[in-house]
Amino acid sequence: MTLSQLEDRVTIGTVLQGHFKVTIEYRSKMYSCTSTNTMMSDVIRYGDKNGYTRKQAFQALYDYCKQKNNLK
């Protein structure tokens, strides 16, 4: 998946400090989960950090949310 496609399919919202809601679109349906991976959230919001790119950050959160929702 390209960065543009990931940006269209992943939405990040704040729930509490250190926790945030991730919503993904998978096969035309929306799925949500709560993540504590603040490093990936920071990379998405503020740019490359610690060697991670925005695409890697979006992909990590997308894969995490798929796992939490038992999607294949």
C-alpha positions in Angstrom: 0.0 0.0 0.0 1.3 3.5 -0.8 1.6 6.3 1.8 -1.4 8.1 0.2 -3.6 5.0 0.5 -2.6 4.5 4.1 -3.3 8.2 4.9 -6.8 7.7 3.5 -7.5 4.5 5.4 -6.0 5.4 8.9 -7.4 8.0 11.2 -5.9 8.9 14.6 -7.8 10.6 17.4 -6.8 11.4 21.0 -8.6 9.5 23.8 -6.4 10.1 26.8 -2.8 11.1 27.4 -0.6 8.2 26.1 -3.6 6.4 24.5 -5.3 7.2 21.3 -8.0 5.8 19.1 -7.0 4.4 15.7 -9.7 3.9 13.1 -8.9 2.0 9.9 -10.9 1.2 6.7 -10.5 -2.4 5.8 -12.5 -4.0 2.9 -14.9 -1.0 2.9 -15.7 -1.3 6.7 -14.4 0.8 9.6 -12.7 -0.8 12.6 -11.3 0.9 15.7 -8.8 0.1 18.4 -6.9 1.9 21.2 -3.2 2.1 20.9 -0.4 3.3 23.2 2.2 3.4 20.4 2.9 7.1 20.9 6.2 7.0 18.9 4.3 6.1 15.7 1.7 8.8 16.5 4.5 11.3 16.8 6.1 10.3 13.5 2.7 10.8 11.8 2.1 14.2 13.4 5.6 15.7 13.4 7.6 13.8 10.7 10.4 11.3 10.7 11.7 10.3 14.1 14.3 7.7 15.2 14.6 6.4 11.7 10.9 5.7 11.1 9.1 7.2 8.1 5.5 8.3 8.0 4.6 5.3 5.8 6.1 2.9 8.3 4.2 4.6 11.1 0.9 4.4 9.3 1.5 0.8 8.3 2.4 -0.2 11.9 -0.9 1.3 13.2 -2.9 -0.2 10.4 -1.4 -3.6 11.1 -1.9 -3.2 14.8 -5.6 -2.3 14.4 -6.1 -5.3 12.0 -4.6 -7.6 14.6 -6.7 -6.2 17.5 -9.9 -6.7 15.4 -8.8 -10.3 14.3 -8.7 -9.3 10.6 -6.6 -11.1 8.1 
